[in-house]
């Protein structure tokens, strides 16, 4: 797909240095009009949108909690009203809470439902709302941002890992349901650095991850949000015969 003149929604893209923010800026650099989505960080979203407009494209910041179906529908309607079309959806919005797996008694039902509401149901609701518009031009793309936690069942908490496994399964279902007009794939980053990781790890744990990446990962480095954004852009622009895949990207950490 040549993204110039096309239109995209990237959920959870209000942090300029996060996966969503990096993705939306890369799309804008290629000439794609973009919706910068936020739930709480309105100022950040407006800044990212302004940066995108400076690149010569249309960009709007839209508040939407993807766990609320009516808000998903409204955001898609606003995108269509502004751009007249929709070609790309990147489901990046996600939440978690650091709770060690062995401390599962601390992970209650409300937190489990909150995590699944955003990470899984949110992805589904956004995909459902976007589907007719993505199918309209016969070359739509959905990229779901998942996690290696889906494979390893290791991460910030049990609910988060389970939610990302569900995202990978959802990717398969959506790929079947939306073919042949829409390709649906997932990226599963691991060993990630940047603002997301800073929020869920204390300084000591973060530094330990940095050192582990240097010493233990086969490629000798961890991932940054920009790396994931570049992979998302590659899935959008190319790989025209790939759908239903969940691609692990962790600098070879899974190799042991």
DRENPA-3360 file (N, C-alpha, C; in nm, 2 decimals, always signed):
BEGIN
1 = XXXXXXXX = +0.08/-0.12/+0.00/+0.00/+0.00/+0.00/+0.09/+0.13/+0.00 ~ +0.06/+0.22/-0.09/+0.12/+0.35/-0.08/+0.03/+0.43/+0.01 ~ +0.08/+0.48/+0.12/+0.00/+0.54/+0.22/-0.03/+0.69/+0.19 ~ +0.04/+0.75/+0.10/+0.02/+0.89/+0.07/-0.12/+0.91/+0.03 ~ -0.19/+1.01/+0.09/-0.32/+1.04/+0.07/-0.43/+0.95/+0.13 ~ -0.38/+0.85/+0.20/-0.47/+0.76/+0.27/-0.50/+0.81/+0.41 ~ -0.58/+0.74/+0.49/-0.61/+0.79/+0.63/-0.60/+0.68/+0.73 ~ -0.55/+0.71/+0.85/-0.53/+0.61/+0.95/-0.58/+0.66/+1.08;
9 = XXXXXXXX = -0.62/+0.56/+1.17/-0.64/+0.58/+1.31/-0.53/+0.50/+1.38 ~ -0.46/+0.56/+1.47/-0.37/+0.49/+1.56/-0.42/+0.51/+1.70 ~ -0.47/+0.41/+1.77/-0.51/+0.43/+1.91/-0.40/+0.44/+2.00 ~ -0.42/+0.51/+2.11/-0.32/+0.52/+2.21/-0.19/+0.59/+2.16 ~ -0.21/+0.70/+2.09/-0.09/+0.76/+2.02/-0.06/+0.90/+2.07 ~ -0.09/+0.93/+2.20/-0.07/+1.07/+2.25/+0.07/+1.09/+2.30 ~ +0.14/+0.98/+2.32/+0.28/+1.00/+2.37/+0.38/+1.00/+2.25 ~ +0.44/+1.11/+2.23/+0.53/+1.13/+2.11/+0.64/+1.02/+2.10;
17 = XXXXXXXX = +0.68/+0.97/+2.22/+0.79/+0.88/+2.22/+0.74/+0.73/+2.24 ~ +0.61/+0.71/+2.24/+0.56/+0.58/+2.26/+0.54/+0.51/+2.12 ~ +0.49/+0.39/+2.12/+0.47/+0.31/+2.00/+0.37/+0.38/+1.91 ~ +0.26/+0.42/+1.97/+0.15/+0.49/+1.89/+0.19/+0.62/+1.83 ~ +0.26/+0.70/+1.92/+0.31/+0.83/+1.87/+0.41/+0.82/+1.76 ~ +0.50/+0.73/+1.77/+0.60/+0.70/+1.67/+0.54/+0.65/+1.54 ~ +0.44/+0.57/+1.55/+0.37/+0.51/+1.44/+0.30/+0.62/+1.36 ~ +0.22/+0.70/+1.43/+0.14/+0.81/+1.37/+0.23/+0.91/+1.30;
25 = XXXXXXXX = +0.35/+0.94/+1.36/+0.44/+1.03/+1.30/+0.50/+0.98/+1.17 ~ +0.54/+0.85/+1.17/+0.59/+0.78/+1.05/+0.49/+0.78/+0.94 ~ +0.36/+0.75/+0.97/+0.26/+0.76/+0.87/+0.25/+0.90/+0.81 ~ +0.25/+1.00/+0.90/+0.24/+1.13/+0.85/+0.36/+1.17/+0.76 ~ +0.48/+1.13/+0.79/+0.60/+1.15/+0.71/+0.58/+1.10/+0.57 ~ +0.50/+0.99/+0.56/+0.48/+0.93/+0.43/+0.36/+0.99/+0.36 ~ +0.29/+1.09/+0.42/+0.18/+1.16/+0.35/+0.05/+1.11/+0.39 ~ +0.04/+1.03/+0.50/-0.09/+0.97/+0.54/-0.16/+1.07/+0.64;
33 = XXXXXXXX = -0.29/+1.09/+0.62/-0.36/+1.17/+0.72/-0.39/+1.08/+0.84 ~ -0.40/+1.14/+0.96/-0.40/+1.06/+1.08/-0.49/+1.11/+1.19 ~ -0.55/+1.02/+1.26/-0.62/+1.04/+1.38/-0.52/+1.01/+1.50 ~ -0.50/+1.10/+1.58/-0.42/+1.08/+1.70/-0.51/+1.06/+1.82 ~ -0.52/+0.94/+1.87/-0.62/+0.90/+1.97/-0.56/+0.92/+2.11 ~ -0.64/+0.96/+2.20/-0.60/+0.97/+2.34/-0.72/+0.94/+2.43 ~ -0.69/+0.90/+2.55/-0.79/+0.88/+2.65/-0.78/+0.99/+2.76 ~ -0.65/+1.01/+2.81/-0.63/+1.11/+2.91/-0.54/+1.22/+2.88;
41 = XXXXXXXX = -0.44/+1.19/+2.79/-0.33/+1.29/+2.76/-0.37/+1.38/+2.64 ~ -0.46/+1.47/+2.66/-0.51/+1.55/+2.55/-0.40/+1.65/+2.50 ~ -0.32/+1.70/+2.60/-0.21/+1.79/+2.56/-0.11/+1.72/+2.47 ~ -0.07/+1.60/+2.51/+0.02/+1.52/+2.43/-0.03/+1.49/+2.30 ~ -0.16/+1.45/+2.29/-0.22/+1.42/+2.16/-0.22/+1.54/+2.06 ~ -0.25/+1.66/+2.12/-0.26/+1.78/+2.04/-0.12/+1.81/+1.99 ~ -0.02/+1.79/+2.07/+0.12/+1.81/+2.03/+0.16/+1.72/+1.91 ~ +0.13/+1.59/+1.93/+0.16/+1.49/+1.82/+0.09/+1.53/+1.69;
49 = XXXXXXXX = -0.04/+1.57/+1.70/-0.12/+1.61/+1.59/-0.06/+1.73/+1.52 ~ -0.01/+1.83/+1.60/+0.05/+1.94/+1.54/+0.18/+1.91/+1.47 ~ +0.26/+1.82/+1.53/+0.38/+1.77/+1.46/+0.35/+1.71/+1.33 ~ +0.24/+1.63/+1.32/+0.20/+1.56/+1.20/+0.15/+1.67/+1.09 ~ +0.08/+1.77/+1.14/+0.03/+1.87/+1.04/+0.15/+1.95/+0.99 ~ +0.25/+1.96/+1.07/+0.37/+2.03/+1.02/+0.44/+1.96/+0.90 ~ +0.41/+1.83/+0.89/+0.46/+1.75/+0.78/+0.38/+1.76/+0.66 ~ +0.27/+1.84/+0.66/+0.19/+1.86/+0.54/+0.06/+1.77/+0.53;
57 = XXXXXXXX = +0.02/+1.70/+0.63/-0.09/+1.62/+0.63/-0.20/+1.67/+0.72 ~ -0.32/+1.62/+0.70/-0.43/+1.65/+0.80/-0.41/+1.56/+0.92 ~ -0.43/+1.61/+1.04/-0.42/+1.53/+1.16/-0.51/+1.59/+1.26 ~ -0.58/+1.51/+1.33/-0.67/+1.55/+1.44/-0.65/+1.47/+1.56 ~ -0.66/+1.53/+1.68/-0.66/+1.46/+1.80/-0.80/+1.43/+1.85 ~ -0.83/+1.30/+1.88/-0.96/+1.26/+1.92/-0.96/+1.18/+2.05 ~ -1.04/+1.23/+2.15/-1.05/+1.16/+2.27/-1.15/+1.04/+2.26 ~ -1.10/+0.92/+2.30/-1.18/+0.80/+2.29/-1.12/+0.70/+2.38;
65 = XXXXXXXX = -1.21/+0.65/+2.47/-1.17/+0.53/+2.55/-1.22/+0.41/+2.47 ~ -1.13/+0.33/+2.42/-1.16/+0.22/+2.32/-1.25/+0.11/+2.39 ~ -1.25/+0.11/+2.52/-1.33/+0.01/+2.59/-1.48/+0.05/+2.58 ~ -1.51/+0.17/+2.54/-1.65/+0.22/+2.52/-1.69/+0.21/+2.37 ~ -1.78/+0.13/+2.34/-1.81/+0.11/+2.20/-1.86/+0.24/+2.13 ~ -1.95/+0.31/+2.20/-2.00/+0.43/+2.14/-1.89/+0.53/+2.11 ~ -1.79/+0.54/+2.19/-1.68/+0.63/+2.16/-1.59/+0.58/+2.04 ~ -1.58/+0.45/+2.03/-1.51/+0.40/+1.91/-1.58/+0.44/+1.78;
73 = XXXXXXXX = -1.72/+0.42/+1.78/-1.80/+0.45/+1.67/-1.79/+0.60/+1.64 ~ -1.79/+0.68/+1.74/-1.78/+0.83/+1.72/-1.65/+0.87/+1.66 ~ -1.54/+0.81/+1.71/-1.41/+0.84/+1.66/-1.40/+0.81/+1.51 ~ -1.45/+0.69/+1.47/-1.44/+0.65/+1.33/-1.53/+0.75/+1.25 ~ -1.64/+0.78/+1.30/-1.73/+0.88/+1.22/-1.66/+1.01/+1.20 ~ -1.58/+1.06/+1.31/-1.51/+1.18/+1.29/-1.40/+1.17/+1.19 ~ -1.33/+1.06/+1.19/-1.23/+1.03/+1.09/-1.28/+1.04/+0.95 ~ -1.40/+0.98/+0.93/-1.46/+0.98/+0.79/-1.51/+1.12/+0.75;
81 = XXXXXXXX = -1.56/+1.19/+0.85/-1.61/+1.32/+0.82/-1.49/+1.41/+0.79 ~ -1.38/+1.39/+0.85/-1.26/+1.48/+0.83/-1.18/+1.44/+0.70 ~ -1.16/+1.31/+0.68/-1.08/+1.26/+0.57/-1.15/+1.21/+0.45 ~ -1.28/+1.17/+0.47/-1.36/+1.11/+0.36/-1.33/+0.97/+0.33 ~ -1.24/+0.91/+0.41/-1.20/+0.77/+0.39/-1.12/+0.72/+0.51 ~ -1.11/+0.59/+0.52/-1.02/+0.53/+0.62/-0.96/+0.40/+0.57 ~ -0.83/+0.39/+0.58/-0.76/+0.28/+0.52/-0.68/+0.19/+0.61 ~ -0.64/+0.25/+0.73/-0.55/+0.19/+0.82/-0.60/+0.20/+0.96;
89 = XXXXXXXX = -0.59/+0.09/+1.04/-0.61/+0.10/+1.18/-0.50/+0.03/+1.25 ~ -0.44/+0.10/+1.35/-0.33/+0.04/+1.43/-0.39/+0.04/+1.57 ~ -0.42/-0.08/+1.62/-0.47/-0.10/+1.76/-0.36/-0.10/+1.86 ~ -0.32/+0.01/+1.91/-0.21/+0.02/+2.00/-0.25/+0.04/+2.15 ~ -0.36/+0.10/+2.17/-0.40/+0.14/+2.31/-0.40/+0.01/+2.40 ~ -0.34/+0.03/+2.52/-0.34/-0.08/+2.61/-0.31/-0.03/+2.75 ~ -0.35/-0.11/+2.85/-0.33/-0.08/+2.99/-0.28/-0.20/+3.06 ~ -0.21/-0.18/+3.17/-0.17/-0.28/+3.26/-0.15/-0.23/+3.40;
97 = XXXXXXXX = -0.11/-0.32/+3.49/-0.07/-0.28/+3.63/+0.03/-0.38/+3.67 ~ +0.15/-0.33/+3.72/+0.25/-0.43/+3.76/+0.21/-0.51/+3.89 ~ +0.19/-0.64/+3.87/+0.15/-0.73/+3.98/+0.23/-0.86/+3.95 ~ +0.32/-0.90/+4.03/+0.39/-1.02/+4.01/+0.30/-1.14/+4.00 ~ +0.33/-1.23/+3.91/+0.24/-1.35/+3.88/+0.21/-1.43/+4.01 ~ +0.31/-1.44/+4.09/+0.29/-1.52/+4.22/+0.21/-1.45/+4.32 ~ +0.18/-1.32/+4.29/+0.10/-1.24/+4.38/-0.04/-1.23/+4.32 ~ -0.09/-1.33/+4.26/-0.22/-1.33/+4.19/-0.33/-1.29/+4.27;
105 = XXXXXXXX = -0.32/-1.31/+4.40/-0.43/-1.27/+4.50/-0.45/-1.12/+4.49 ~ -0.35/-1.04/+4.44/-0.36/-0.90/+4.44/-0.43/-0.85/+4.31 ~ -0.45/-0.94/+4.21/-0.52/-0.91/+4.09/-0.66/-0.94/+4.10 ~ -0.75/-0.84/+4.11/-0.89/-0.87/+4.13/-0.97/-0.87/+4.00 ~ -1.10/-0.90/+4.02/-1.19/-0.90/+3.90/-1.20/-0.77/+3.83 ~ -1.21/-0.66/+3.90/-1.22/-0.53/+3.84/-1.10/-0.50/+3.75 ~ -0.98/-0.53/+3.80/-0.86/-0.50/+3.73/-0.85/-0.59/+3.61 ~ -0.89/-0.71/+3.62/-0.89/-0.81/+3.51/-0.98/-0.76/+3.40;
113 = XXXXXXXX = -1.10/-0.71/+3.44/-1.20/-0.67/+3.34/-1.15/-0.54/+3.27 ~ -1.09/-0.45/+3.35/-1.03/-0.32/+3.30/-0.93/-0.35/+3.19 ~ -0.84/-0.44/+3.22/-0.73/-0.47/+3.12/-0.79/-0.54/+3.00 ~ -0.88/-0.63/+3.01/-0.94/-0.70/+2.90/-1.03/-0.60/+2.82 ~ -1.10/-0.51/+2.89/-1.18/-0.41/+2.83/-1.11/-0.32/+2.73 ~ -0.99/-0.28/+2.77/-0.91/-0.19/+2.68/-0.83/-0.28/+2.58 ~ -0.76/-0.38/+2.62/-0.67/-0.45/+2.54/-0.73/-0.54/+2.44 ~ -0.84/-0.60/+2.47/-0.91/-0.70/+2.39/-1.04/-0.65/+2.33;
121 = XXXXXXXX = -1.13/-0.61/+2.41/-1.26/-0.56/+2.37/-1.24/-0.43/+2.29 ~ -1.15/-0.35/+2.34/-1.12/-0.22/+2.26/-1.07/-0.25/+2.12 ~ -0.98/-0.35/+2.11/-0.93/-0.38/+1.97/-1.05/-0.43/+1.88 ~ -1.13/-0.51/+1.94/-1.25/-0.57/+1.86/-1.34/-0.46/+1.82 ~ -1.38/-0.37/+1.92/-1.47/-0.26/+1.89/-1.42/-0.17/+1.79 ~ -1.29/-0.13/+1.79/-1.23/-0.05/+1.69/-1.23/-0.11/+1.56 ~ -1.20/-0.24/+1.55/-1.19/-0.31/+1.43/-1.33/-0.32/+1.37 ~ -1.43/-0.35/+1.45/-1.57/-0.36/+1.40/-1.62/-0.23/+1.35;
129 = XXXXXXXX = -1.59/-0.12/+1.42/-1.63/+0.02/+1.37/-1.56/+0.06/+1.24 ~ -1.44/+0.02/+1.23/-1.36/+0.06/+1.11/-1.38/-0.03/+0.99 ~ -1.43/-0.15/+1.01/-1.43/-0.26/+0.91/-1.50/-0.21/+0.78 ~ -1.62/-0.16/+0.78/-1.68/-0.12/+0.65/-1.60/-0.02/+0.57 ~ -1.54/+0.07/+0.64/-1.46/+0.17/+0.57/-1.32/+0.12/+0.52 ~ -1.26/+0.03/+0.60/-1.14/-0.04/+0.55/-1.16/-0.13/+0.43 ~ -1.28/-0.19/+0.43/-1.31/-0.28/+0.32/-1.35/-0.20/+0.19 ~ -1.39/-0.08/+0.21/-1.45/-0.01/+0.09/-1.35/+0.01/-0.02;
137 = XXXXXXXX = -1.22/+0.02/+0.00/-1.13/+0.04/-0.10/-1.05/-0.08/-0.14 ~ -1.08/-0.19/-0.07/-1.02/-0.32/-0.11/-0.88/-0.35/-0.07 ~ -0.82/-0.26/+0.01/-0.68/-0.27/+0.05/-0.66/-0.22/+0.19 ~ -0.75/-0.25/+0.28/-0.74/-0.20/+0.42/-0.64/-0.28/+0.50 ~ -0.59/-0.22/+0.61/-0.49/-0.29/+0.69/-0.52/-0.26/+0.84 ~ -0.51/-0.37/+0.92/-0.52/-0.36/+1.06/-0.39/-0.41/+1.12 ~ -0.32/-0.34/+1.21/-0.21/-0.39/+1.28/-0.24/-0.38/+1.43 ~ -0.24/-0.50/+1.49/-0.26/-0.50/+1.64/-0.13/-0.51/+1.71;
145 = XXXXXXXX = -0.11/-0.42/+1.81/+0.02/-0.43/+1.89/-0.01/-0.52/+2.01 ~ +0.05/-0.64/+2.00/+0.04/-0.74/+2.10/+0.17/-0.74/+2.19 ~ +0.21/-0.85/+2.23/+0.33/-0.86/+2.32/+0.38/-1.01/+2.32 ~ +0.51/-1.02/+2.34/+0.57/-1.16/+2.36/+0.51/-1.22/+2.48 ~ +0.45/-1.14/+2.57/+0.38/-1.20/+2.68/+0.27/-1.30/+2.64 ~ +0.22/-1.28/+2.52/+0.12/-1.37/+2.47/+0.17/-1.51/+2.45 ~ +0.30/-1.53/+2.42/+0.37/-1.66/+2.40/+0.43/-1.71/+2.53 ~ +0.49/-1.62/+2.61/+0.57/-1.66/+2.72/+0.48/-1.66/+2.85;
153 = XXXXXXXX = +0.37/-1.60/+2.85/+0.29/-1.59/+2.97/+0.37/-1.53/+3.08 ~ +0.46/-1.43/+3.04/+0.54/-1.36/+3.14/+0.53/-1.21/+3.11 ~ +0.51/-1.13/+3.21/+0.50/-0.99/+3.18/+0.45/-0.92/+3.31 ~ +0.39/-0.80/+3.29/+0.35/-0.72/+3.40/+0.25/-0.78/+3.50 ~ +0.16/-0.86/+3.45/+0.07/-0.94/+3.53/+0.00/-1.04/+3.45 ~ -0.07/-1.14/+3.51/-0.14/-1.25/+3.45/-0.24/-1.20/+3.35 ~ -0.32/-1.10/+3.39/-0.43/-1.05/+3.30/-0.38/-0.99/+3.18 ~ -0.27/-0.92/+3.19/-0.21/-0.85/+3.07/-0.16/-0.96/+2.97;
161 = XXXXXXXX = -0.09/-1.06/+3.02/-0.04/-1.17/+2.93/-0.16/-1.24/+2.86 ~ -0.26/-1.27/+2.94/-0.38/-1.34/+2.89/-0.45/-1.25/+2.78 ~ -0.45/-1.12/+2.81/-0.51/-1.03/+2.71/-0.44/-1.02/+2.58 ~ -0.31/-1.03/+2.59/-0.23/-1.03/+2.46/-0.24/-1.16/+2.39 ~ -0.25/-1.27/+2.46/-0.28/-1.40/+2.39/-0.42/-1.39/+2.32 ~ -0.51/-1.32/+2.39/-0.64/-1.30/+2.32/-0.63/-1.21/+2.20 ~ -0.55/-1.11/+2.20/-0.53/-1.03/+2.09/-0.47/-1.11/+1.97 ~ -0.38/-1.20/+2.00/-0.33/-1.28/+1.89/-0.44/-1.37/+1.83;
169 = XXXXXXXX = -0.52/-1.43/+1.91/-0.63/-1.51/+1.87/-0.74/-1.42/+1.79 ~ -0.76/-1.30/+1.84/-0.85/-1.21/+1.77/-0.80/-1.17/+1.63 ~ -0.66/-1.16/+1.62/-0.60/-1.13/+1.50/-0.64/-1.24/+1.39 ~ -0.63/-1.36/+1.43/-0.67/-1.47/+1.34/-0.82/-1.46/+1.30 ~ -0.90/-1.44/+1.39/-1.05/-1.43/+1.36/-1.08/-1.31/+1.27 ~ -1.02/-1.20/+1.30/-1.04/-1.08/+1.22/-0.98/-1.10/+1.08 ~ -0.87/-1.17/+1.07/-0.81/-1.19/+0.94/-0.90/-1.27/+0.85 ~ -0.97/-1.37/+0.91/-1.06/-1.46/+0.83/-1.19/-1.37/+0.80;
177 = XXXXXXXX = -1.24/-1.30/+0.90/-1.36/-1.23/+0.88/-1.36/-1.12/+0.78 ~ -1.24/-1.05/+0.77/-1.23/-0.93/+0.69/-1.16/-0.95/+0.55 ~ -1.11/-1.08/+0.53/-1.05/-1.11/+0.40/-1.16/-1.11/+0.29 ~ -1.13/-1.08/+0.17/-0.99/-1.05/+0.12/-0.96/-0.90/+0.12 ~ -1.05/-0.81/+0.16/-1.03/-0.67/+0.14/-0.94/-0.61/+0.25 ~ -0.92/-0.68/+0.36/-0.84/-0.62/+0.47/-0.74/-0.73/+0.52 ~ -0.62/-0.68/+0.54/-0.51/-0.77/+0.60/-0.51/-0.73/+0.75 ~ -0.49/-0.84/+0.83/-0.49/-0.82/+0.98/-0.37/-0.90/+1.03;
185 = XXXXXXXX = -0.27/-0.83/+1.09/-0.16/-0.89/+1.15/-0.13/-0.83/+1.29 ~ -0.05/-0.90/+1.37/-0.01/-0.85/+1.50/+0.14/-0.84/+1.51 ~ +0.19/-0.75/+1.59/+0.33/-0.74/+1.63/+0.34/-0.77/+1.78 ~ +0.44/-0.85/+1.81/+0.45/-0.89/+1.95/+0.59/-0.85/+2.01 ~ +0.61/-0.72/+2.05/+0.74/-0.68/+2.10/+0.77/-0.74/+2.23 ~ +0.90/-0.75/+2.26/+0.95/-0.79/+2.39/+1.08/-0.73/+2.42 ~ +1.11/-0.71/+2.55/+1.24/-0.64/+2.58/+1.23/-0.50/+2.54 ~ +1.11/-0.44/+2.56/+1.09/-0.30/+2.51/+1.14/-0.20/+2.62;
193 = XXXXXXXX = +1.20/-0.09/+2.57/+1.24/+0.02/+2.65/+1.15/+0.14/+2.61 ~ +1.16/+0.25/+2.69/+1.08/+0.37/+2.66/+0.98/+0.40/+2.76 ~ +0.88/+0.49/+2.73/+0.79/+0.54/+2.83/+0.70/+0.43/+2.89 ~ +0.65/+0.33/+2.81/+0.56/+0.23/+2.86/+0.64/+0.15/+2.97 ~ +0.76/+0.11/+2.94/+0.84/+0.03/+3.03/+0.88/+0.11/+3.16 ~ +0.90/+0.24/+3.14/+0.94/+0.32/+3.25/+0.82/+0.33/+3.35 ~ +0.70/+0.32/+3.30/+0.58/+0.33/+3.39/+0.56/+0.20/+3.47 ~ +0.60/+0.08/+3.42/+0.57/-0.04/+3.48/+0.69/-0.10/+3.56;
201 = XXXXXXXX = +0.81/-0.05/+3.54/+0.93/-0.10/+3.61/+0.99/+0.01/+3.69 ~ +1.04/-0.02/+3.81/+1.11/+0.08/+3.89/+1.25/+0.09/+3.82 ~ +1.33/+0.19/+3.87/+1.46/+0.22/+3.81/+1.55/+0.10/+3.81 ~ +1.55/+0.03/+3.92/+1.64/-0.09/+3.93/+1.61/-0.20/+3.83 ~ +1.48/-0.23/+3.82/+1.43/-0.33/+3.72/+1.46/-0.28/+3.58 ~ +1.44/-0.15/+3.55/+1.46/-0.10/+3.42/+1.61/-0.12/+3.38 ~ +1.70/-0.08/+3.47/+1.84/-0.09/+3.44/+1.88/-0.24/+3.43 ~ +1.82/-0.33/+3.50/+1.84/-0.47/+3.49/+1.80/-0.52/+3.35;
209 = XXXXXXXX = +1.69/-0.47/+3.30/+1.65/-0.50/+3.16/+1.75/-0.45/+3.06 ~ +1.80/-0.33/+3.08/+1.90/-0.27/+2.98/+2.02/-0.36/+2.98 ~ +2.07/-0.40/+3.10/+2.19/-0.49/+3.10/+2.16/-0.63/+3.05 ~ +2.05/-0.68/+3.07/+2.01/-0.81/+3.02/+2.01/-0.81/+2.87 ~ +1.96/-0.70/+2.81/+1.95/-0.69/+2.66/+2.09/-0.69/+2.61 ~ +2.19/-0.63/+2.67/+2.32/-0.62/+2.62/+2.39/-0.76/+2.64 ~ +2.37/-0.82/+2.75/+2.44/-0.95/+2.78/+2.38/-1.08/+2.73 ~ +2.24/-1.08/+2.72/+2.17/-1.20/+2.71/+2.10/-1.22/+2.57;
217 = XXXXXXXX = +2.05/-1.11/+2.52/+1.97/-1.11/+2.39/+2.07/-1.14/+2.28 ~ +2.04/-1.24/+2.19/+2.13/-1.27/+2.08/+2.17/-1.14/+2.00 ~ +2.08/-1.05/+1.98/+2.12/-0.93/+1.90/+2.18/-0.82/+1.99 ~ +2.19/-0.84/+2.12/+2.26/-0.75/+2.21/+2.20/-0.62/+2.23 ~ +2.07/-0.61/+2.21/+2.00/-0.48/+2.23/+1.85/-0.51/+2.25 ~ +1.78/-0.42/+2.32/+1.64/-0.43/+2.33/+1.57/-0.35/+2.22 ~ +1.44/-0.34/+2.23/+1.36/-0.27/+2.14/+1.32/-0.13/+2.19 ~ +1.30/-0.04/+2.10/+1.24/+0.09/+2.13/+1.11/+0.11/+2.06;
225 = XXXXXXXX = +1.03/+0.20/+2.10/+0.90/+0.22/+2.03/+0.92/+0.24/+1.88 ~ +1.02/+0.32/+1.85/+1.05/+0.34/+1.70/+1.07/+0.22/+1.62 ~ +1.13/+0.12/+1.69/+1.15/-0.01/+1.62/+1.02/-0.08/+1.59 ~ +0.93/-0.07/+1.68/+0.79/-0.13/+1.66/+0.72/-0.06/+1.56 ~ +0.73/+0.08/+1.56/+0.66/+0.16/+1.46/+0.71/+0.13/+1.32 ~ +0.84/+0.11/+1.31/+0.89/+0.08/+1.18/+0.84/-0.05/+1.12 ~ +0.82/-0.15/+1.22/+0.77/-0.28/+1.18/+0.62/-0.27/+1.14 ~ +0.55/-0.18/+1.21/+0.41/-0.16/+1.18/+0.39/-0.10/+1.04;
233 = XXXXXXXX = +0.48/+0.00/+1.01/+0.48/+0.06/+0.88/+0.51/-0.04/+0.77 ~ +0.60/-0.13/+0.80/+0.64/-0.23/+0.70/+0.52/-0.32/+0.67 ~ +0.44/-0.36/+0.77/+0.33/-0.44/+0.75/+0.22/-0.37/+0.68 ~ +0.21/-0.24/+0.70/+0.11/-0.16/+0.63/+0.15/-0.14/+0.48 ~ +0.27/-0.11/+0.45/+0.31/-0.07/+0.32/+0.34/-0.20/+0.23 ~ +0.38/-0.31/+0.29/+0.42/-0.42/+0.22/+0.35/-0.55/+0.27 ~ +0.41/-0.66/+0.24/+0.36/-0.79/+0.28/+0.21/-0.81/+0.24 ~ +0.18/-0.78/+0.11/+0.05/-0.79/+0.06/-0.02/-0.92/+0.07;
241 = XXXXXXXX = +0.06/-1.03/+0.09/+0.00/-1.16/+0.09/+0.01/-1.22/+0.23 ~ +0.03/-1.14/+0.33/+0.04/-1.19/+0.47/-0.08/-1.14/+0.55 ~ -0.15/-1.23/+0.61/-0.26/-1.19/+0.70/-0.27/-1.30/+0.81 ~ -0.32/-1.26/+0.93/-0.34/-1.36/+1.04/-0.22/-1.40/+1.11 ~ -0.11/-1.32/+1.09/+0.02/-1.35/+1.16/+0.04/-1.27/+1.29 ~ +0.10/-1.33/+1.39/+0.14/-1.26/+1.51/+0.29/-1.28/+1.52 ~ +0.36/-1.17/+1.49/+0.51/-1.17/+1.47/+0.58/-1.13/+1.60 ~ +0.67/-1.22/+1.64/+0.75/-1.19/+1.76/+0.87/-1.11/+1.72;
249 = XXXXXXXX = +0.89/-1.00/+1.80/+1.01/-0.92/+1.78/+1.07/-0.88/+1.92 ~ +1.18/-0.95/+1.95/+1.24/-0.94/+2.08/+1.39/-0.95/+2.08 ~ +1.45/-0.91/+1.97/+1.60/-0.92/+1.96/+1.65/-1.06/+1.98 ~ +1.57/-1.16/+1.96/+1.61/-1.30/+1.98/+1.60/-1.35/+2.12 ~ +1.54/-1.27/+2.21/+1.54/-1.31/+2.35/+1.48/-1.45/+2.37 ~ +1.38/-1.49/+2.28/+1.31/-1.62/+2.30/+1.40/-1.73/+2.26 ~ +1.52/-1.71/+2.20/+1.61/-1.81/+2.16/+1.68/-1.87/+2.28 ~ +1.69/-1.79/+2.39/+1.75/-1.84/+2.51/+1.90/-1.81/+2.51;
% end
